[in-house]
């Protein structure tokens, strides 16, 4: 484990064993609504109502780190606490072999979706909580019930499901043939097939998701969303950022153009 104290950030670089210790997972569970998931890392922001949980985490972290490197826990703890209000970035020190996590989606109707994991996984469930927290009605350590009764909540769900990798986990989503038809029942002229079938209908549906529009959206809605998104993802916006971010934005920008061209013709 390596810890770097910066003026505006605490950076923790560690292995996956430490990420799955009880005290680490407890801290992340408390802060599931205040986390940003990055490639191979999570960024945890300060929450004043959880100051006690943060201080306990810093204490546990200091003990763990001191034991690994054989130095004074008390001295290091005092240094850590001086940075106690800064965001905490936790990242993997090496790429782990991807582990598949199966996530099932079920639509009760067009307004409510049930998300279940085949087995408990705090990283994946916390990712979903962080993305959908405004719309979660209830949940457990392996399931979430999400209110998707309006356009914003459906678009948020689509964006959340677009991410397939959390640290070294690879998420595999699945749903039955009726999921999309229930979720978008107001667009009954469309037929929906199994999620894993790479047919033209699935490809068209993915274009709507890329443009953050409901399936069957009007030309005006598609054009408006497209113009908004290409401004956000234009590569020139991040010319001074990390190379992998430039690549990501470039790919996203190209996909947005492809999606718009396709839907502008078929809609």
C-alpha positions in Angstrom: 0.0 0.0 0.0 1.1 3.5 -0.8 -0.5 6.7 0.6 0.2 10.2 -0.8 -1.0 13.3 1.0 -1.6 16.1 -1.4 -3.0 19.6 -0.7 -6.4 18.7 -2.0 -6.5 14.9 -2.1 -5.5 11.7 -0.2 -4.4 9.1 -2.7 -4.4 5.5 -1.6 -2.8 2.9 -4.0 -3.3 -0.6 -2.9 -4.1 -4.2 -3.9 -7.5 -5.8 -4.1 -7.1 -7.6 -0.8 -7.0 -4.3 1.1 -10.0 -3.0 -0.9 -12.0 -5.9 0.5 -11.1 -5.6 4.2 -14.0 -5.1 6.5 -13.0 -1.6 7.5 -12.5 -0.5 3.9 -15.9 -1.9 2.7 -17.6 -0.4 5.7 -16.3 3.1 4.9 -17.3 2.8 1.2 -20.8 1.4 2.2 -21.3 4.5 4.3 -20.3 6.8 1.4 -22.0 5.0 -1.5 -23.9 8.2 -2.4 -20.7 10.3 -2.4 -18.5 8.3 -4.7 -17.3 8.9 -8.2 -16.2 5.7 -10.1 -13.1 6.2 -12.2 -11.1 3.7 -14.3 -9.5 1.3 -11.7 -10.4 3.7 -8.9 -13.0 5.4 -6.8 -13.1 9.0 -5.5 -14.8 9.5 -2.1 -16.0 13.0 -1.3 -16.3 14.4 2.2 -19.7 14.2 3.9 -20.1 16.2 7.1 -22.8 13.9 8.5 -20.3 11.0 8.2 -17.3 12.6 9.8 -17.2 9.9 12.5 -17.0 7.2 9.9 -14.3 9.0 8.0 -12.1 9.5 11.1 -12.6 5.8 12.0 -11.5 4.8 8.5 -8.4 7.1 8.6 -7.5 5.5 12.0 -7.9 1.9 10.6 -6.0 2.9 7.4 -3.1 4.4 9.4 -2.8 1.2 11.5 -2.9 -1.0 8.4 -0.3 1.1 6.6 2.0 1.5 9.6 2.0 -2.3 10.2 2.9 -2.9 6.6 5.9 -0.5 6.6 6.9 -0.9 10.3 6.7 2.7 11.5 4.8 4.7 14.1 1.1 4.5 13.7 0.4 7.5 16.0 2.8 9.8 14.0 1.3 8.9 10.7 -2.3 9.2 12.0 -1.6 12.8 13.1 -0.4 13.6 9.6 -3.4 11.9 8.0 -6.0 13.7 10.2 -4.6 17.1 8.9 -5.9 16.0 5.5 -9.2 14.6 6.9 -11.5 17.0 5.0 -10.0 16.2 1.6 -11.5 13.8 -1.0 -10.0 10.3 -0.9 -9.0 8.5 -4.1 -8.6 4.7 -3.7 -7.0 3.0 -6.7 -5.6 -0.4 -7.6 -1.9 -0.7 -7.9 -2.1 -3.3 -10.6 -4.7 -4.7 -13.0 -6.5 -7.8 -11.7 -7.9 -10.6 -13.8 -11.5 -9.5 -14.6 -14.2 -11.2 -12.6 -17.7 -11.4 -14.0 -20.5 -10.2 -11.9 -24.0 -11.1 -13.2 -26.7 -8.5 -12.7 -30.4 -9.2 -13.5 -32.9 -6.6 -14.6 -36.6 -7.0 -14.2 -39.3 -4.4 -15.1 -42.5 -4.7 -12.9 -44.0 -2.2 -15.3 -42.9 1.0 -17.1 -42.3 2.8 -13.7 -40.4 0.3 -11.6 -37.3 -1.8 -12.2 -35.8 -4.4 -9.9 -32.0 -4.9 -10.1 -30.5 -8.0 -8.5 -27.1 -9.5 -8.2 -26.6 -13.3 -8.2 -24.3 -12.9 -5.2 -23.4 -10.0 -2.8 -20.8 -7.6 -4.3 -20.4 -4.3 -2.4 -18.4 -2.6 -5.2 -21.0 -3.2 -7.9 -24.0 -2.4 -5.6 -22.4 0.8 -4.4 -21.7 1.8 -8.0 -25.4 1.3 -8.8 -26.4 3.2 -5.6 -24.1 6.1 -6.5 -25.6 6.4 -10.0 -29.3 5.9 -9.1 -29.6 7.2 -5.5 -32.2 9.8 -6.3 -34.5 7.1 -7.7 -33.9 4.1 -5.4 -37.1 3.2 -3.4 -35.5 0.4 -1.3 -32.6 -2.0 -1.5 -30.5 -4.7 0.2 -26.9 -5.8 -0.3 -27.9 -7.7 -3.5 -30.9 -5.8 -4.8 -32.3 -2.4 -5.6 -35.9 -1.3 -6.5 -35.7 1.8 -8.8 -38.4 4.3 -9.7 -38.1 5.0 -13.4 -41.4 6.8 -13.9 -40.1 9.8 -15.8 -37.7 10.5 -18.6 -34.8 11.7 -16.4 -34.9 8.5 -14.3 -34.9 6.2 -17.4 -32.0 8.2 -18.9 -30.1 7.9 -15.7 -30.7 4.1 -15.6 -29.5 3.8 -19.2 -26.3 5.7 -18.4 -25.6 3.6 -15.3 -26.0 0.4 -17.3 -23.7 1.7 -19.9 -20.7 1.2 -17.6 -19.5 -2.4 -17.6 -16.3 -2.3 -15.5 -15.9 -1.5 -11.8 -12.2 -1.9 -10.7 -11.5 -5.5 -11.8 -15.1 -6.5 -12.0 -16.8 -7.0 -15.4 -20.6 -6.5 -15.1 -22.8 -8.8 -17.2 -26.4 -7.5 -17.4 -29.2 -9.7 -18.5 -33.0 -9.3 -18.8 -35.9 -11.2 -20.4 -37.6 -10.5 -23.7 -40.3 -8.4 -22.0 -38.0 -6.0 -20.1 -37.7 -3.3 -22.8 -41.3 -3.5 -23.9 -42.5 -3.0 -20.3 -40.1 -0.2 -19.6 -41.0 1.6 -22.8 -44.6 0.4 -23.1 -45.7 3.8 -24.5 -43.7 2.9 -27.6 -45.6 -0.2 -28.4 -44.8 -0.2 -32.1 -41.3 -1.4 -31.3 -40.6 -5.1 -30.7 -37.7 -5.9 -28.3 -35.6 -9.0 -28.4 -33.1 -10.6 -26.0 -30.4 -8.2 -24.7 -27.6 -10.3 -26.1 -28.8 -10.6 -29.7 -26.8 -8.2 -31.8 -29.6 -7.4 -34.3 -30.5 -4.1 -36.0 -33.2 -3.4 -33.4 -30.8 -3.7 -30.5 -28.3 -1.5 -32.3 -30.9 1.2 -32.9 -32.0 1.0 -29.2 -28.3 1.6 -28.2 -28.3 4.7 -30.3 -31.1 6.2 -28.3 -29.3 5.3 -25.1 -26.1 7.0 -26.3 -28.0 10.1 -27.0 -29.8 9.9 -23.6 -33.2 9.8 -25.3 -36.1 7.5 -24.7 -36.7 5.0 -27.5 -38.9 6.6 -30.1 -38.0 10.1 -29.2 -38.9 12.9 -31.6 -36.4 14.4 -34.1 -36.4 17.6 -32.1 -35.5 15.8 -28.9 -32.8 13.8 -30.6 -31.2 16.9 -32.2 -31.4 18.9 -28.9 -29.7 16.1 -26.9 -27.1 15.5 -29.6 -26.1 19.2 -29.6 -25.8 19.2 -25.9 -23.7 16.0 -25.7 -21.2 16.8 -28.5 -20.4 20.1 -26.6 -19.6 18.1 -23.5 -17.6 15.3 -25.2 -15.7 17.2 -27.9 -12.0 16.2 -27.5 -10.9 19.8 -27.7 -12.6 20.4 -24.3 -9.9 18.2 -22.6 -6.8 18.7 -24.6 -4.7 19.1 -21.5 -6.1 16.0 -19.7 -4.7 12.5 -19.4 -4.2 10.6 -22.8 -6.7 7.9 -21.8 -9.3 10.6 -21.2 -8.7 12.2 -24.6 -9.2 8.7 -26.2 -12.4 8.2 -24.2 -13.9 11.5 -25.2 -12.9 11.0 -28.8 -14.6 7.6 -28.9 -17.7 9.0 -27.2 -17.8 11.9 -29.6 -17.6 9.6 -32.6 -20.3 7.3 -31.2 -22.6 10.3 -30.7 -22.1 11.3 -34.3 -22.8 7.8 -35.5 -25.9 7.5 -33.3 -27.3 10.9 -34.5 -26.7 10.1 -38.2 -28.5 6.7 -37.8 -31.5 8.1 -35.9 -31.8 11.1 -38.1 -32.4 8.8 -41.0 -34.7 6.2 -39.4 -36.8 8.3 -37.1 
